[in-house]
Amino acid sequence: TVAAALAAAGDAADRLRRVVAAQDASLQTFLAFAPKKTLQLYTKHAALPCVHDALALRTGLLEGTADAPPSHDAWFSLQTCRVDSLQGIMDDLQQSVRADALASQKAGLWRLLTLGAPLLAVLVVSAYLGLDVLASLLTYQERVSERIKRLKSREKKYRSMLLAWAPLRAYLQSVETDDEA
């Protein structure tokens, strides 16, 4: 049973080493690609004494160079300080993301106003001109219709006059032919 306990402790230590290696790799990736402001926040966090003490304690435990395991209160105090500091970074990042989102929203609204307002003005002017042309076309059509009515009226008038003069003309022609004979 002692051998099993030692083997289980060895497995746990191996898993812990793999987790620490993955954590260190993630930290290096973060440091390589993080924006400047985020790096400044992390640098401020990394400079805290509790972060240094927790890192030294973790390294000593993993390498087996620690004098004695820390007390529960000491371990909990160091980890609480680290977590609180990381929470502060997360809060700052959240505020930064919100500020960036608000700035992006304002910039989008400004672009909409600067691009949309002239387009809207062009549309309004085009609609006004279109309606003006339509009104002019309708007025022209009414005038043409009125002229056609007047012409038809005159045509009827002249036709009736022509019809009234046709018998007279025939009579005059018959009188002329009688005179010549």
RODO-2510 file (C-alpha; in nm, 4 decimals, decimal comma):
residues 181
     n   res          X          Y          Z
     1     t     0,0000     0,0000     0,0000
     2     v     0,2882     0,2371     0,0625
     3     a     0,4210     0,1592    -0,2843
     4     a     0,0762     0,2296    -0,4316
     5     a     0,0601     0,5602    -0,2462
     6     l     0,4053     0,6564    -0,3732
     7     a     0,3092     0,5543    -0,7303
     8     a    -0,0116     0,7594    -0,7076
     9     a     0,1865     1,0549    -0,5749
    10     g     0,4320     1,0118    -0,8627
    11     d     0,1457     1,0056    -1,1162
    12     a    -0,0029     1,3170    -0,9606
    13     a     0,3361     1,4889    -0,9723
    14     d     0,3749     1,3937    -1,3392
    15     r     0,0301     1,5294    -1,4207
    16     l     0,1118     1,8437    -1,2268
    17     r     0,4381     1,8871    -1,4226
    18     r     0,2480     1,8505    -1,7534
    19     v    -0,0109     2,1045    -1,6417
    20     v     0,2608     2,3496    -1,5348
    21     a     0,4408     2,3023    -1,8683
    22     a     0,1163     2,3712    -2,0570
    23     q     0,0530     2,6745    -1,8351
    24     d     0,4037     2,8085    -1,9029
    25     a     0,3611     2,7533    -2,2793
    26     s     0,0281     2,9377    -2,2722
    27     l     0,1903     3,2219    -2,0789
    28     q     0,4711     3,2500    -2,3358
    29     t     0,2150     3,2579    -2,6201
    30     f     0,0168     3,5222    -2,4347
    31     l     0,3257     3,7348    -2,3782
    32     a     0,4218     3,7039    -2,7472
    33     f     0,0856     3,8128    -2,8874
    34     a    -0,0875     4,0233    -2,6213
    35     p    -0,1570     4,3905    -2,6938
    36     k     0,0650     4,6453    -2,5226
    37     k    -0,1975     4,7538    -2,2696
    38     t    -0,2663     4,3926    -2,1705
    39     l     0,1066     4,3295    -2,1289
    40     q     0,1304     4,6317    -1,9013
    41     l    -0,1525     4,4921    -1,6874
    42     y     0,0175     4,1524    -1,6689
    43     t     0,3542     4,3088    -1,5843
    44     k     0,1885     4,4918    -1,2966
    45     h     0,0380     4,1608    -1,1795
    46     a     0,3676     3,9697    -1,2162
    47     a     0,5486     4,2303    -1,0024
    48     l     0,3338     4,1551    -0,6945
    49     p     0,5258     3,9846    -0,4102
    50     c     0,2590     3,7163    -0,3702
    51     v     0,3007     3,6153    -0,7353
    52     h     0,6782     3,5796    -0,6867
    53     d     0,6304     3,3858    -0,3622
    54     a     0,3710     3,1514    -0,5203
    55     l     0,5973     3,0875    -0,8202
    56     a     0,8952     3,0142    -0,5938
    57     l     0,6819     2,7816    -0,3815
    58     r     0,5494     2,5962    -0,6907
    59     t     0,8992     2,5617    -0,8375
    60     g     1,0380     2,4326    -0,5060
    61     l     0,7607     2,1764    -0,4713
    62     l     0,7947     2,0558    -0,8324
    63     e     1,1734     2,0297    -0,8170
    64     g     1,1706     1,8824    -0,4674
    65     t     1,3888     2,1616    -0,3283
    66     a     1,1281     2,3026    -0,0900
    67     d     1,2218     2,2769     0,2757
    68     a     0,8785     2,1721     0,3897
    69     p     0,5346     2,1847     0,2366
    70     p     0,3630     2,5159     0,3147
    71     s     0,0795     2,5385     0,5577
    72     h    -0,2716     2,5439     0,4195
    73     d    -0,3174     2,9055     0,5245
    74     a     0,0099     3,0172     0,3614
    75     w    -0,0737     2,8342     0,0365
    76     f    -0,4315     2,9648     0,0352
    77     s    -0,3152     3,3211     0,1062
    78     l    -0,0644     3,3188    -0,1832
    79     q    -0,3129     3,1675    -0,4292
    80     t    -0,5908     3,4057    -0,3209
    81     c    -0,3605     3,7019    -0,3815
    82     r    -0,2727     3,5685    -0,7298
    83     v    -0,6359     3,4982    -0,8177
    84     d    -0,7455     3,8423    -0,6950
    85     s    -0,4736     4,0049    -0,9041
    86     l    -0,5719     3,8021    -1,2114
    87     q    -0,9362     3,8967    -1,1480
    88     g    -0,8272     4,2598    -1,1485
    89     i    -0,6597     4,2027    -1,4863
    90     m    -0,9771     4,0399    -1,6166
    91     d    -1,1851     4,3322    -1,4915
    92     d    -0,9494     4,5803    -1,6595
    93     l    -0,9592     4,3781    -1,9817
    94     q    -1,3380     4,3668    -1,9656
    95     q    -1,3518     4,7443    -1,9243
    96     s    -1,1063     4,7795    -2,2126
    97     v    -1,3157     4,5537    -2,4368
    98     r    -1,6307     4,7467    -2,3480
    99     a    -1,4569     5,0775    -2,4166
   100     d    -1,3297     4,9448    -2,7510
   101     a    -1,6771     4,8182    -2,8390
   102     l    -1,8299     5,1556    -2,7516
   103     a    -1,5639     5,3362    -2,9553
   104     s    -1,6281     5,1001    -3,2468
   105     q    -2,0009     5,1595    -3,2154
   106     k    -1,9509     5,5359    -3,2146
   107     a    -1,7152     5,5119    -3,5128
   108     g    -1,9720     5,3018    -3,6989
   109     l    -2,2439     5,5540    -3,6233
   110     w    -2,0162     5,8359    -3,7377
   111     r    -1,9401     5,6484    -4,0618
   112     l    -2,3117     5,5917    -4,1108
   113     l    -2,3805     5,9601    -4,0632
   114     t    -2,0969     6,0774    -4,2861
   115     l    -2,1804     5,8306    -4,5626
   116     g    -2,5540     5,7943    -4,5108
   117     a    -2,6483     6,1602    -4,4745
   118     p    -2,5214     6,2633    -4,8200
   119     l    -2,6818     5,9541    -4,9701
   120     l    -3,0090     6,0388    -4,8001
   121     a    -2,9821     6,3980    -4,9261
   122     v    -2,9238     6,2725    -5,2810
   123     l    -3,2247     6,0437    -5,2504
   124     v    -3,4470     6,3252    -5,1216
   125     v    -3,3338     6,5642    -5,3963
   126     s    -3,3812     6,2908    -5,6574
   127     a    -3,7305     6,2181    -5,5293
   128     y    -3,8167     6,5885    -5,5326
   129     l    -3,6846     6,6295    -5,8874
   130     g    -3,8646     6,3138    -5,9959
   131     l    -4,1921     6,4391    -5,8546
   132     d    -4,1354     6,7781    -6,0161
   133     v    -4,0750     6,6135    -6,3543
   134     l    -4,3839     6,3967    -6,3055
   135     a    -4,5942     6,7033    -6,2225
   136     s    -4,4579     6,8822    -6,5316
   137     l    -4,5359     6,5785    -6,7453
   138     l    -4,8911     6,5645    -6,6129
   139     t    -4,9352     6,9370    -6,6781
   140     y    -4,8030     6,8905    -7,0330
   141     q    -5,0351     6,5960    -7,0864
   142     e    -5,3328     6,8026    -6,9687
   143     r    -5,2383     7,0829    -7,2076
   144     v    -5,2057     6,8416    -7,4982
   145     s    -5,5396     6,6854    -7,4087
   146     e    -5,6981     7,0319    -7,3931
   147     r    -5,5550     7,1211    -7,7352
   148     i    -5,6826     6,7966    -7,8843
   149     k    -6,0297     6,8762    -7,7455
   150     r    -6,0141     7,2244    -7,8964
   151     l    -5,9007     7,0880    -8,2325
   152     k    -6,1787     6,8295    -8,2321
   153     s    -6,4241     7,1052    -8,1443
   154     r    -6,2979     7,3205    -8,4289
   155     e    -6,3046     7,0230    -8,6656
   156     k    -6,6702     6,9629    -8,5768
   157     k    -6,7410     7,3313    -8,6252
   158     y    -6,5703     7,3403    -8,9664
   159     r    -6,7313     7,0125    -9,0698
   160     s    -7,0751     7,1485    -8,9855
   161     m    -6,9926     7,4685    -9,1740
   162     l    -6,8661     7,2642    -9,4671
   163     l    -7,1760     7,0532    -9,4645
   164     a    -7,3864     7,3684    -9,4534
   165     w    -7,1906     7,5184    -9,7452
   166     a    -7,1880     7,2021    -9,9572
   167     p    -7,5495     7,2319   -10,0695
   168     l    -7,4987     7,6030   -10,1365
   169     r    -7,1929     7,5275   -10,3448
   170     a    -7,3800     7,2661   -10,5407
   171     y    -7,6602     7,5130   -10,5952
   172     l    -7,4124     7,7816   -10,7075
   173     q    -7,2491     7,5382   -10,9464
   174     s    -7,5844     7,4440   -11,0900
   175     v    -7,6749     7,8103   -11,1326
   176     e    -7,3453     7,8769   -11,3088
   177     t    -7,3955     7,5874   -11,5443
   178     d    -7,7481     7,7087   -11,6214
   179     d    -7,6140     8,0584   -11,6979
   180     e    -7,3571     7,9264   -11,9347
   181     a    -7,6054     7,7310   -12,1249
***
